[in-house]
Amino acid sequence: MSHVDQAPERPISPAGRRTNGAWTVVGVLLGIGIVVPLLVFLYDQEDPTLWGFPFYYWFQFMLIPIVSALTFIAFRISVKALAKDREDIGLRGHADGKDER
């Protein structure tokens, strides 16, 4: 029988894992950016046109900055949530040792 060393459990503060809501928001924001382009029935039409471009073209081009903004927002939320999670288990806020201000 082999013996597996388990990592010692680190104490988590009573307020630990308060960032679950933040991670849920990150998942929803990223999920929107993934699911909406897959719902082809939303933009499978030619009208209305914009500067001569059918709807299915300009809708997809419009999604690029929107999904980029959602991804950036999700990233910023995740950075703050990760720093909070790290502090809750007794590590520095950021892996590089620098505090973001």
C-alpha positions in Angstrom: 0.0 0.0 0.0 1.4 3.4 -0.9 1.4 6.4 1.3 0.3 9.6 -0.2 1.4 12.8 1.6 -1.4 15.2 1.8 -0.7 18.9 1.8 -1.4 20.4 5.2 -4.7 22.2 5.3 -4.3 26.0 5.5 -6.7 27.8 7.8 -9.3 29.7 5.9 -10.7 32.7 7.6 -14.4 32.8 8.5 -14.9 35.2 5.7 -13.1 32.8 3.3 -14.6 32.1 -0.1 -16.6 35.3 -0.1 -15.5 35.6 -3.7 -17.9 32.9 -5.0 -20.1 35.7 -6.3 -17.3 37.3 -8.2 -16.3 34.0 -9.8 -20.0 33.5 -10.8 -20.1 36.9 -12.4 -16.9 36.0 -14.3 -18.4 32.8 -15.6 -21.6 34.5 -16.7 -19.7 37.3 -18.5 -17.6 34.7 -20.3 -20.6 32.5 -21.0 -22.4 35.3 -22.7 -19.4 35.9 -25.0 -19.4 32.2 -25.9 -23.1 31.4 -26.1 -24.5 34.4 -28.0 -22.4 33.9 -31.2 -23.5 30.2 -31.2 -27.2 31.2 -31.2 -27.3 31.6 -35.0 -31.1 32.0 -35.1 -30.6 35.4 -33.4 -28.8 36.9 -36.4 -29.8 34.6 -39.3 -31.5 37.3 -41.4 -30.5 39.9 -44.0 -32.7 42.8 -42.7 -32.0 45.4 -41.4 -29.0 46.4 -43.4 -26.4 48.9 -42.1 -24.5 50.7 -44.9 -25.4 48.0 -47.2 -24.2 45.1 -45.0 -26.8 42.5 -44.1 -27.7 42.1 -40.5 -25.8 38.8 -40.0 -22.5 40.5 -40.9 -22.8 43.7 -39.0 -24.2 41.9 -35.9 -21.2 39.6 -35.7 -18.9 42.6 -36.2 -20.8 44.4 -33.4 -20.2 41.4 -31.1 -16.4 41.8 -31.4 -16.0 44.9 -29.2 -18.9 43.9 -26.9 -17.4 40.5 -26.2 -13.9 42.1 -25.8 -15.3 44.5 -23.2 -17.1 41.6 -21.4 -13.8 39.6 -21.4 -11.9 42.6 -20.0 -14.4 43.2 -17.3 -14.3 39.5 -16.4 -10.5 39.6 -16.3 -10.4 42.6 -13.9 -13.0 40.9 -11.6 -11.0 37.7 -11.6 -7.8 39.5 -10.7 -9.4 41.1 -7.7 -11.1 37.8 -6.7 -7.9 35.9 -7.0 -6.1 38.4 -4.8 -8.8 38.1 -2.2 -8.7 34.3 -2.4 -4.9 34.3 -1.9 -5.1 36.7 1.0 -7.8 34.5 2.6 -5.5 31.5 2.7 -2.5 33.5 3.9 -0.6 34.2 0.7 0.4 37.5 -0.8 -2.4 39.2 -2.7 -0.6 38.7 -6.0 1.6 35.9 -7.1 4.4 38.3 -8.0 4.3 39.9 -4.6 3.2 43.2 -5.8 0.0 44.8 -4.5 -2.2 46.3 -7.2 -3.3 49.8 -6.4 
